[in-house]
């Protein structure tokens, strides 16, 4: 009997394995859509083809609508239409005609199409719409750099190769990068670089000081990798880059990358700088992929984790009332997690399918029994409130 139960459990698990990729957001989805076309001169063949094309385009459009908000789609419709909807065939994996019929001079075709969402997400990201959906966060880049062999010595001197290359890569990927002049004017760069070495909260402070939502920090250096190459005047140099990206509002490390690369040059300094650039190129690409993947999960995966901080609570029952509102009345909240309640300040984490600004808007106009909430800080993944008693 035990062997039979064990065998039944194994079979059940094997049957469930194909469903595991569905966790998070589906890479493909079935969409049903209807296309129409005018029937001219009784030519049903031409009308059917046009109606079929219209149905497939609408299927892709529906899938786009599940990935980006209606406001964004309206604002960016021309871009989406020209770059995405005009290439329907690239997103339709397969389709079947559910029904087709004629009504007067109109031919109608209803299809059930399998749309590849992965391709759609990649193309929407390439169009810069992913940054729009996460409210175009600013990135501050702070890299400590040392290049060996300056002026024929074994000393080190900052050259800024990794920082400048990473800045260009992020700009090319559609990110908004904080101007280095702004960083220099607002923080003591040398002091903050030391703090950033092992303190994620220092990154949050630095980001707040320069108005950034993401701080990319780290170290880069070059060294001689073995002297001259045999039979040449070329020096062999090795560059190393270690960087991490910290989200400012919750001090969360969202990517950590390291890379090593080599370069050969007659000049040790120039070769070292090139080796650093080669390593930064690899690390930067990997980091941008990490950040984009996180954004895709949070934006397209229907829910994201939003931190809600509530201060000046006069009673624990106030917190209970707020949690009840989130759990029973706030649209888009899938779950409420209470992280802490210390000295009249509570920290909640919401599984939420929407923008954090919606949470601030909803609670700012909500009248609780004997108190109101005033938003004091709103970022894409965090909202801070202060309780004000009603006299």
VEXDREN-2710 file (C-alpha; in Angstrom, 1 decimal):
% VEXDREN-2710
k/r/px/py/pz
1/UNK/0.0/0.0/0.0
2/UNK/2.9/2.4/0.9
3/UNK/4.6/1.6/-2.4
4/UNK/1.3/2.4/-4.3
5/UNK/1.0/5.8/-2.5
6/UNK/4.6/6.6/-3.2
7/UNK/4.2/5.7/-6.9
8/UNK/1.0/7.9/-7.1
9/UNK/2.9/10.8/-5.6
10/UNK/5.8/10.5/-8.1
11/UNK/3.4/10.3/-11.0
12/UNK/1.5/13.4/-9.7
13/UNK/4.7/15.4/-9.4
14/UNK/5.8/14.4/-12.9
15/UNK/2.4/15.6/-14.3
16/UNK/2.8/18.9/-12.5
17/UNK/6.4/19.6/-13.8
18/UNK/5.2/21.1/-17.1
19/UNK/3.2/23.7/-15.1
20/UNK/6.3/24.9/-13.2
21/UNK/7.4/27.5/-15.9
22/UNK/4.0/29.2/-15.3
23/UNK/5.2/30.6/-12.0
24/UNK/5.8/34.3/-12.3
25/UNK/4.7/35.6/-15.7
26/UNK/3.9/33.4/-18.6
27/UNK/6.3/33.5/-21.6
28/UNK/3.4/32.7/-23.9
29/UNK/-0.3/33.3/-23.7
30/UNK/-3.4/32.4/-25.8
31/UNK/-5.4/35.4/-26.9
32/UNK/-8.8/35.3/-28.8
33/UNK/-9.4/38.2/-31.1
34/UNK/-11.7/39.1/-34.0
35/UNK/-10.6/40.8/-37.2
36/UNK/-12.8/42.4/-39.8
37/UNK/-12.5/43.4/-43.5
38/UNK/-14.7/45.0/-46.1
39/UNK/-16.0/42.6/-48.7
40/UNK/-15.4/44.2/-52.1
41/UNK/-16.8/42.8/-55.3
42/UNK/-17.8/39.6/-53.5
43/UNK/-14.1/38.5/-53.2
44/UNK/-14.3/36.5/-50.0
45/UNK/-10.7/35.2/-50.4
46/UNK/-9.1/38.7/-50.2
47/UNK/-11.5/39.8/-47.5
48/UNK/-10.8/36.7/-45.4
49/UNK/-7.0/37.3/-45.6
50/UNK/-7.4/40.9/-44.5
51/UNK/-9.7/39.9/-41.7
52/UNK/-7.2/37.2/-40.6
53/UNK/-4.3/39.7/-40.6
54/UNK/-6.5/42.2/-38.6
55/UNK/-7.4/39.5/-36.0
56/UNK/-3.7/38.5/-35.5
57/UNK/-2.7/42.2/-35.1
58/UNK/-5.4/42.7/-32.5
59/UNK/-4.2/39.5/-30.7
60/UNK/-0.7/41.1/-30.4
61/UNK/-2.2/44.4/-29.4
62/UNK/-4.2/42.7/-26.6
63/UNK/-1.0/41.0/-25.4
64/UNK/0.8/44.4/-25.4
65/UNK/-2.1/45.8/-23.4
66/UNK/-1.5/43.2/-20.6
67/UNK/2.2/44.3/-20.4
68/UNK/1.9/48.1/-20.4
69/UNK/-0.7/50.4/-18.9
70/UNK/-3.4/51.9/-21.1
71/UNK/-2.1/55.4/-20.4
72/UNK/1.4/54.4/-21.7
73/UNK/-0.1/52.6/-24.7
74/UNK/-2.1/55.7/-25.6
75/UNK/0.9/58.1/-25.2
76/UNK/3.3/55.8/-27.1
77/UNK/0.8/54.3/-29.5
78/UNK/2.5/55.5/-32.7
79/UNK/5.9/54.0/-31.6
80/UNK/4.3/50.8/-30.5
81/UNK/2.3/50.6/-33.7
82/UNK/5.2/51.2/-36.0
83/UNK/7.7/49.1/-34.2
84/UNK/5.6/46.3/-32.7
85/UNK/2.1/45.9/-34.2
86/UNK/3.5/46.2/-37.7
87/UNK/5.5/43.0/-37.1
88/UNK/2.7/40.7/-36.0
89/UNK/4.2/37.6/-37.6
90/UNK/7.2/37.9/-35.3
91/UNK/5.1/37.4/-32.1
92/UNK/2.5/34.8/-33.2
93/UNK/3.7/31.3/-32.4
94/UNK/0.6/29.6/-33.7
95/UNK/-3.1/30.2/-34.3
96/UNK/-6.3/28.5/-35.1
97/UNK/-9.5/30.0/-36.7
98/UNK/-12.3/29.7/-34.2
99/UNK/-15.0/30.9/-36.5
100/UNK/-15.5/33.0/-39.6
101/UNK/-18.7/34.5/-41.1
102/UNK/-20.1/37.3/-43.2
103/UNK/-22.4/40.0/-42.0
104/UNK/-23.5/42.2/-44.9
105/UNK/-20.5/43.6/-46.6
106/UNK/-18.2/42.8/-43.7
107/UNK/-16.2/39.5/-43.4
108/UNK/-15.2/38.5/-39.8
109/UNK/-12.6/36.0/-38.6
110/UNK/-12.1/35.0/-34.9
111/UNK/-8.8/33.5/-34.0
112/UNK/-7.2/31.9/-31.0
113/UNK/-3.5/32.8/-31.2
114/UNK/-0.5/31.9/-29.1
115/UNK/1.5/35.1/-28.6
116/UNK/5.2/34.9/-27.5
117/UNK/5.4/37.5/-24.7
118/UNK/9.2/37.1/-24.3
119/UNK/9.8/38.7/-27.7
120/UNK/7.2/41.4/-26.9
121/UNK/8.9/42.2/-23.6
122/UNK/12.3/42.4/-25.2
123/UNK/11.1/44.7/-28.0
124/UNK/9.2/47.0/-25.6
125/UNK/12.3/47.2/-23.5
126/UNK/14.3/48.1/-26.6
127/UNK/11.9/50.9/-27.3
128/UNK/12.5/52.4/-23.8
129/UNK/9.0/51.6/-22.6
130/UNK/10.2/49.4/-19.7
131/UNK/11.9/52.5/-18.2
132/UNK/8.6/54.4/-18.6
133/UNK/6.7/51.7/-16.7
134/UNK/9.1/51.8/-13.8
135/UNK/8.9/55.6/-13.8
136/UNK/12.3/56.3/-15.4
137/UNK/14.6/55.9/-12.4
138/UNK/17.8/57.9/-12.4
139/UNK/21.1/56.1/-12.0
140/UNK/24.2/57.4/-10.2
141/UNK/27.5/55.8/-11.0
142/UNK/30.5/56.0/-8.6
143/UNK/33.5/53.8/-9.3
144/UNK/36.9/54.0/-7.5
145/UNK/39.6/53.3/-10.1
146/UNK/43.4/52.7/-9.9
147/UNK/45.7/52.2/-12.9
148/UNK/49.1/50.7/-12.3
149/UNK/52.3/52.0/-13.9
150/UNK/51.5/55.7/-14.0
151/UNK/54.6/57.6/-15.2
152/UNK/56.7/54.5/-15.2
153/UNK/56.2/53.7/-11.5
154/UNK/54.2/51.1/-9.7
155/UNK/51.9/53.8/-8.2
156/UNK/48.2/54.2/-8.9
157/UNK/46.2/57.1/-10.1
158/UNK/42.4/57.5/-10.8
159/UNK/41.6/57.5/-14.5
160/UNK/37.8/57.1/-14.6
161/UNK/37.7/54.6/-17.4
162/UNK/35.1/52.2/-15.9
163/UNK/32.9/55.0/-14.7
164/UNK/32.7/56.7/-18.1
165/UNK/32.2/53.5/-20.0
166/UNK/29.4/52.3/-17.6
167/UNK/27.8/55.7/-17.9
168/UNK/27.7/55.5/-21.7
169/UNK/26.4/51.9/-21.6
170/UNK/23.5/52.9/-19.3
171/UNK/22.7/55.9/-21.4
172/UNK/22.7/53.8/-24.6
173/UNK/20.3/51.3/-22.8
174/UNK/17.8/54.1/-22.2
175/UNK/18.6/54.9/-18.6
176/UNK/18.6/58.4/-17.1
177/UNK/22.1/58.9/-15.6
178/UNK/22.9/61.6/-13.0
179/UNK/25.4/64.2/-14.3
180/UNK/28.8/63.7/-12.7
181/UNK/28.9/67.5/-12.0
182/UNK/25.8/67.1/-9.9
183/UNK/27.4/64.3/-7.9
184/UNK/30.5/66.4/-7.4
185/UNK/28.5/69.4/-6.1
186/UNK/26.3/67.4/-3.7
187/UNK/28.5/64.8/-2.1
188/UNK/32.1/64.3/-1.0
189/UNK/33.0/61.7/-3.6
190/UNK/36.1/60.3/-1.8
191/UNK/34.2/59.9/1.5
192/UNK/31.2/58.2/0.0
193/UNK/33.4/55.8/-2.0
194/UNK/34.9/54.5/1.2
195/UNK/31.5/54.1/2.8
196/UNK/30.1/52.3/-0.2
197/UNK/32.6/49.5/0.0
198/UNK/30.5/47.4/2.4
199/UNK/27.4/49.5/3.3
200/UNK/24.3/49.3/1.1
201/UNK/22.6/52.0/3.2
202/UNK/25.5/54.4/2.3
203/UNK/24.4/53.9/-1.3
204/UNK/20.9/54.9/-0.4
205/UNK/22.2/58.0/1.3
206/UNK/24.3/58.9/-1.8
207/UNK/21.4/58.3/-4.1
208/UNK/19.1/60.5/-2.1
209/UNK/21.7/63.3/-2.1
210/UNK/22.0/63.4/-5.9
211/UNK/18.3/62.5/-6.7
212/UNK/19.0/59.0/-7.9
213/UNK/16.9/55.9/-7.5
214/UNK/19.7/53.4/-8.3
215/UNK/23.4/53.7/-7.3
216/UNK/26.0/51.7/-9.2
217/UNK/29.2/51.6/-7.2
218/UNK/32.4/49.6/-7.0
219/UNK/36.1/49.3/-7.8
220/UNK/38.2/48.9/-10.9
221/UNK/42.0/48.5/-11.2
222/UNK/44.6/47.3/-13.6
223/UNK/47.9/45.4/-13.0
224/UNK/50.8/44.0/-15.1
225/UNK/49.9/40.4/-16.0
226/UNK/53.5/39.2/-16.6
227/UNK/55.6/41.8/-18.3
228/UNK/56.4/42.0/-22.0
229/UNK/54.9/39.5/-24.5
230/UNK/57.6/37.3/-25.9
231/UNK/59.4/38.8/-28.8
232/UNK/57.5/42.2/-28.7
233/UNK/57.5/45.5/-26.9
234/UNK/53.9/44.9/-25.8
235/UNK/53.0/44.8/-22.1
236/UNK/50.3/42.3/-20.9
237/UNK/47.8/44.0/-18.6
238/UNK/44.8/42.7/-16.7
239/UNK/41.8/44.8/-15.7
240/UNK/39.3/44.0/-13.0
241/UNK/35.9/45.6/-12.3
242/UNK/33.6/44.8/-9.4
243/UNK/30.3/46.6/-9.3
244/UNK/26.9/46.4/-7.6
245/UNK/23.6/48.2/-8.1
246/UNK/21.6/49.2/-5.0
247/UNK/18.1/50.4/-5.1
248/UNK/17.9/53.6/-3.1
249/UNK/14.5/53.4/-1.5
250/UNK/14.9/50.0/0.2
251/UNK/18.8/49.6/0.1
252/UNK/18.3/46.3/-1.8
253/UNK/21.2/45.0/-3.9
254/UNK/19.6/44.3/-7.3
255/UNK/22.7/43.2/-9.2
256/UNK/26.3/42.4/-8.4
257/UNK/28.9/41.7/-11.1
258/UNK/32.6/41.2/-11.5
259/UNK/34.6/40.8/-14.6
260/UNK/38.3/40.4/-15.7
261/UNK/39.8/41.2/-19.0
262/UNK/43.2/41.5/-20.7
263/UNK/44.8/44.0/-23.0
264/UNK/48.2/44.4/-24.6
265/UNK/49.9/47.7/-25.2
266/UNK/53.4/49.2/-25.4
267/UNK/52.4/51.7/-22.7
268/UNK/51.5/50.1/-19.4
269/UNK/49.1/52.9/-18.5
270/UNK/47.2/52.9/-21.8
271/UNK/47.0/49.1/-21.7
272/UNK/45.7/49.1/-18.2
273/UNK/43.0/51.6/-19.1
274/UNK/42.0/49.5/-22.0
275/UNK/41.9/46.4/-19.9
276/UNK/39.6/48.1/-17.4
277/UNK/37.3/49.3/-20.2
278/UNK/37.1/45.7/-21.5
279/UNK/36.2/44.4/-18.1
280/UNK/33.7/47.2/-17.5
281/UNK/32.0/46.4/-20.8
282/UNK/31.3/42.8/-19.7
283/UNK/30.2/43.8/-16.2
284/UNK/28.0/46.6/-17.5
285/UNK/26.1/44.4/-20.0
286/UNK/25.5/41.8/-17.3
287/UNK/24.2/44.4/-14.8
288/UNK/21.9/46.0/-17.3
289/UNK/20.4/42.5/-18.1
290/UNK/19.9/41.9/-14.3
291/UNK/18.1/45.2/-13.8
292/UNK/15.9/44.7/-16.9
293/UNK/15.1/41.2/-15.8
294/UNK/14.0/42.5/-12.3
295/UNK/11.9/45.2/-13.9
296/UNK/10.3/42.7/-16.2
297/UNK/9.4/40.5/-13.3
298/UNK/8.0/43.3/-11.2
299/UNK/6.2/45.1/-14.1
300/UNK/5.0/42.2/-16.3
301/UNK/4.7/39.7/-13.4
302/UNK/1.5/41.4/-12.3
303/UNK/2.7/42.2/-8.8
304/UNK/5.7/44.0/-7.2
305/UNK/6.9/44.3/-3.6
306/UNK/6.1/47.8/-2.3
307/UNK/7.4/48.9/1.1
308/UNK/5.0/51.0/3.1
309/UNK/6.4/52.9/6.1
310/UNK/3.8/54.4/8.6
311/UNK/5.1/56.7/11.3
312/UNK/3.4/58.6/14.2
313/UNK/0.9/55.8/14.9
314/UNK/-0.9/56.7/18.1
315/UNK/-2.4/53.2/18.6
316/UNK/-1.9/49.7/17.2
317/UNK/-5.5/49.7/16.2
318/UNK/-4.7/52.4/13.7
319/UNK/-2.3/49.9/12.0
320/UNK/-5.0/47.3/12.1
321/UNK/-7.4/49.6/10.3
322/UNK/-4.8/50.4/7.6
323/UNK/-4.0/46.7/7.1
324/UNK/-7.7/46.0/6.8
325/UNK/-8.0/48.7/4.1
326/UNK/-5.2/47.2/2.1
327/UNK/-6.5/43.6/2.4
328/UNK/-10.2/44.3/1.8
329/UNK/-10.6/47.5/-0.1
330/UNK/-7.4/48.5/-2.0
331/UNK/-7.5/47.2/-5.6
332/UNK/-4.4/45.4/-6.8
333/UNK/-3.1/44.3/-3.4
334/UNK/-2.6/40.6/-3.4
335/UNK/-1.0/40.2/0.1
336/UNK/0.0/42.3/3.1
337/UNK/3.1/41.4/5.1
338/UNK/3.8/43.1/8.4
339/UNK/7.6/43.4/8.8
340/UNK/7.8/45.4/12.0
341/UNK/6.1/47.7/14.5
342/UNK/8.6/49.6/16.7
343/UNK/8.1/52.8/18.6
344/UNK/4.9/53.8/16.8
345/UNK/6.4/53.1/13.4
346/UNK/5.3/50.2/11.2
347/UNK/6.8/48.7/8.1
348/UNK/4.5/46.8/5.7
349/UNK/5.3/45.0/2.5
350/UNK/2.6/44.8/-0.2
351/UNK/2.4/42.4/-3.1
352/UNK/0.9/45.0/-5.4
353/UNK/0.0/45.2/-9.1
354/UNK/0.2/48.9/-9.8
355/UNK/2.2/52.0/-9.3
356/UNK/3.2/53.0/-5.8
357/UNK/1.8/56.5/-6.5
358/UNK/-1.6/54.9/-6.6
359/UNK/-1.2/53.8/-3.0
360/UNK/-0.3/57.3/-2.0
361/UNK/-3.2/58.7/-3.9
362/UNK/-5.7/56.3/-2.4
363/UNK/-4.7/56.8/1.2
364/UNK/-4.2/60.5/1.0
365/UNK/-8.0/61.0/0.5
366/UNK/-9.1/58.1/2.7
367/UNK/-10.8/59.2/6.0
368/UNK/-10.3/56.6/8.7
369/UNK/-12.3/56.8/12.0
370/UNK/-10.1/59.2/13.9
371/UNK/-7.0/59.8/11.8
372/UNK/-5.8/60.5/8.3
373/UNK/-2.6/59.6/6.5
374/UNK/-0.3/62.1/4.8
375/UNK/2.2/60.8/2.2
376/UNK/5.7/62.1/3.0
377/UNK/7.8/60.2/0.5
378/UNK/6.9/58.3/-2.7
379/UNK/9.3/56.3/-4.9
380/UNK/8.6/53.4/-7.4
381/UNK/9.0/50.8/-4.7
382/UNK/8.3/52.6/-1.4
383/UNK/5.7/54.9/0.1
384/UNK/6.1/56.7/3.5
385/UNK/3.1/58.0/5.5
386/UNK/2.7/60.0/8.7
387/UNK/-0.4/59.6/10.8
388/UNK/-2.3/62.7/11.7
389/UNK/-5.1/62.4/14.4
390/UNK/-8.4/64.0/13.6
391/UNK/-9.3/66.5/16.4
END
